[in-house]
Amino acid sequence: MLTAFPSRSKKETKMKFRLLLASLLGTSNGGSIGMDGALTTADVPAKFLEDVYFVNQVPIMALQVDTRISYALYVPEAQYNPDPSKNPTPAKLPLLVYVHGTGRNIASMYTDLAAFANSTSCAVLAPLFPAGMDGPNDIDSYKELSSEKLRSDLGLLSVLDQVAYRWPGLETEKVFMMGFSGGGQFAHRFLYLYPERLSAISIGSPGRPTFLDDTQDWPLGIADVQDVFNKKVDTGLIGDVTIQFVVGSKDAELHGDEDFWQWKNDTLGSGGLPPMNVTRLESIQQLRESFTDAGIESQFEIVDGVAHDEMGVRKTVFGFLQPEIQKGR
């Protein structure tokens, strides 16, 4: 049922629905990134931005160049400049990228991450990499960044391109990132390949990390990164990023016992990520040591009394990210 808008003229109401239709079907030019015909916030009168779902909670969007991938976005309306080319004030909003874990739960986008965006003056982006992209039994491929059918690193870069086109008031060239568990795995591997795209990063409790070890191949180490990604790991650029490692003091249980990993190997094969043979509390300390050995400074937070619980470390993560995001505001 359609609802009347008594405070608006018939012309404004007609424009509202025309803009909503245009936002869903697209009307401008961005063909090189799959956005041919896409409406941007610069095309929409500011008073209609919420009506076309371009500010506050944005509907989950498909990545146009690979519709297997989608993303959620929160843009605080009161702090967003829809067209910086016409009015440079306020400056572009910083963008925080939240990388989900194995369970693909992005519910925080509608609760504490949205509240954090409002209080910090930033936008939050959550790319969504569905399970099954590399086959019906796949749940881990996005964490490795490169697999037979998926380059999740390029997927995120394409998401950032799409967001940059449609939301010109967001700063997408250099972003902030947070990830816990499987998200922490993606996050630190993305840091290795694209440190120039990151201002600060929180790496939370990655169970099976990639060490800065040039004697082992990816995803255990970085010996063959040039062959896999056609890129080099630049520890100097990584050192320019402000880095937090975070884990709970009770995050000391293995995911699956020896029988589970043997069954998994027999059933699905031994490719991809290795079995987890040390706790996350141990592995993150080893990961941080590999950074230190490479001359890369980082912060290390062990949150007392917390097990493998993303929300249990969230306050510590926000406490790290908020001042970093606000530095340039």
Buried (B, 14 or more C-beta within 10 A) or exposed (E): EEEEEEEBEEEBBEBBEEBBEBBEEBBBEBEEBBBEEBBBBBBBEEEBBBBBBBBBBBEEBBBBBBEBBBBBBBBBEEBBBBBBEEEEEEEBBBBBBBBBBBEBEBEBBEEBBBEBBBEBBBBBBBBBBEBEBBEEEBBBBBBBBBBEEBBBBBBBBBBBBBBBBBBBBBBBEBBBBBBBBBBBBBBBBBBBBBBEBBBBBBBBBBBBBBBBBEEEBBBBBBBEBEEBBEEEBEBEBBBEBBBBBBBBEBBBEBBEEEEEBEEBEEEEEEEBBEBBEBBBBBBBBEBBEBBEEBEBEBBBBBBEEBBBBBEBBBEBBBEBBBEBBEEEE
